[in-house]
């Protein structure tokens, strides 16, 4: 029970990697707040006890402030924030619309700012906390057809390193996880022959699974990572090495 007695907020927790993290954190003893835009999916995973759903669009600050207020009313504190919510709107630079560029920035980058700033006063008052941001190998090395996503995820790394410097002295650790290609709906549009090529150029010779990322979140959220701050943990099977 590595998170026994702790409260975690997991954005994008209604599906994919986020949902896997919700299940894992609950098994490890945490109270878990699922913060997600998808009300139907989110409510399916409530248990009325230590897993509760709060509907919010991370790109909307008013939504987030209300959700965080609800978490405090339900659980009394927030020890862990997992900024996991993200979307894609892929296209080459020539074909990408301004609307699709901005939407991905709003959710994947500005959303991380909104959620962290909303939770920060609670962690500062407690004198401790763990913030884990989700970047990507696209944020480390870029990716064809993902101008918006790569820019947002690179920005997340910048936020992570800056906040680690600002908040480490306050007892708050800020780290990031950079997943590789993970078996979720987000890669469902990639043709099978391309996925096979991706597997072959990955030293681990497979795609990642949601639990691979959830396990990384768990380590960084636990007391075992107390001296890790400002780090970007690649979970990509060795692809970016």
N, C-alpha and C positions, 0 to 999 in steps of 0.2 A: 504493500500500500504506500507507494512512493509519494503520493499526493494527498495523503490522509489529512482531512480537515481544511484543505485549501479550496479556494473558489477560482475557477478558470472561465474566462470569456473566450469563446471560439467563434470568430466570424466565418461566414460561409460554412457553418457546421451542419447544414441540413443534407449535404450530399458529398460524395467523393472523399478527398483527403480529409476535409473538415469533419465529416461524419465518422470516419475511422478514428480520428483523434478524440471526438466526443466519447465514443464507446470505450476507448483505451483509458482516457482520463477518469471516466466514471468507475471503471474496474479498479483503478489505482487509488480510489478513495476520495476523489475530488467532487465537489459540487460543480456542475457544468452549466453554463448559460450558452445556449445556441443562439447566435445573432445572425439572422439570415433574412433575405428578402422574400424567400419562398415560404409562405405561411403553411401551405398544405403539407409540404415535405417536412418542415420544421416541427409541426405539431405531432407528426407521426412518431417522432423520436423522444417526445416528452415522457417522463414516467411519473410525474406528479410528486416526485421526491427530490432526488439530487440532480435531475436533468430537466431544465425548463427552457422553453423557447421564447425569444423576444424578437418580434418582427422589426426589421430596420434595413434601410438602404444605406450602406456605409458611405456613399457619396453625399448623403443628406445629413448635415450636422444636427439638425433638430431631431431627426429620427434617432441618431446615435445617442444624443444626450438623454432622450426619453428612455431608450433601452437600458443605458447604464444606470439610470435612476431606478428602473425596475429591478435590475440585478441586485442593487444595494438593498432595496426593500425586501427582496426575497431571501438573499443570502447574507447580507450584512457587511460584506467586504469583497474585494477583488484582489487576488494574489498574482494571477497569471493572465496575460492577454496574448492570444494567438491571432495575429493579423493574417488570416488565411484566405479571406474572400478575394476572388479574382475572376475576371472574364477575359475572353479573347474576341477580337474582331479583325481577323487576319486579312491582309491584302498587301501587294507590293506597294512601294512608295508611290508609284505613278497612279495606282488605282485606289489608294486609300482615301476615304472621304474625311473631311474635317470632323464630321460628327462621330465617326468611328474612332478616330484618333483621340478625340476629347473624352469620349465615354470610357475608354480603357484607362486613360490617365485619371479620370475622376474616381473610378472604382479602385483601381490597383495601386494608385499612389496617394491621391488626396484622401481616399478612404482610410489608409493607414495613418495619416496625420490626424484625421478626425477622431478615430477610435483611441489612439494613444493619448491625444490631448485631453479627451474626455475622461479617461481612466487615471491620468497622471495625478490629479489632486488626491485621489484615494490612496494611491501607492506612496505618495510623498508623506501623507499623514501617518501611514503605517511604518514608514522608514524602510520599506523593502518591497520587492516585486520582481517579476520576470516578464519581459516583453519579448516575444518571438515574432519576427516579421517573415513573411514568405516572399522570397525573391525567386530566381529561376536561373538555369544555365543561360537562358536568353538574356538575362540581365548582366551576366558575366562576360559572355562572348558574342552576343547578338544572335539573331536567327532570321533566316530568309523569310520575308513576308510578314515580319512582326515588328515593324517600326514602333508602333504604339506600345505593344507589350514589352519589348526589349527596353524601351526608354523608361517605362514605368518601373520595371523590375530593377534596372540599374539605379533608378532614383531611390528605391527602397533600400538598397545597399548604402547609399549616401546618408539616408535618414538613420539607418542602424548605427553606423559608425559615429555620426554626430551625436546622437542621443546617448550612446555608450559613454562618450566623453562628458556630456552634461550631467548624466544621471547616476553614473557609477559611484560617485562620492555620496549619493543620497541612498545607497543601498539597493538600487534598481539595476538589474542586468538587462542589457538589450543586445540580442543576437538575431541572426537571420539564418534561414534554411534555404538553400538553392536546389530545388528538385531538378532532376533530369526529366526524361520522358516517362510519365507515370500512367498506368492503365486506368484512366478515368474518362468521363465523357468529353473532357477537353481535347483529347487526341482522337476522338471518334471520326473526325473529318479527314484524317491523314490516311491516304491509301495504304492497303496492306503491303504492297511491295516496298513502299517507303519505310514503313515500320520495320520490315525485315532488314532493310539496310541499316536502320538505326540500331537494331539489335547487334548486327554484325560488327559495327564500329564501336560498340560499347564493350570495354574489357570484361564486364560481368556477363556479357552475351545474353541479356534479357532486358525487358522493360522493367521499370520500377513498379511496385505495388503501393497502394495507399498506406498500408501499414508500415512500409519503409520510412515514409515521411512522418507518420504519426509517432513512430518510435524515436525519431530525431527530436520532434517537438517535446516528447516526454522527458528525454534526457536534459534538454535545455531548460525545461520548466521545473525540474527537480532540484533538490538541494545539492546534488552531486555536481552541478555545473556552476556553483557559486563563484568560482574564480575565472569563469569564462565570460568575457564581455567584449562586445564589438566584433564578434567573429561571424564569418559567413561559412556555414557548414554545407558543403556540397554533398548531396545525396543523389548521385547520378551514375552509379556503377563504374566510375572512373572515366567517364566520357571527356571531362574537361581537364584531365591531368596531362 
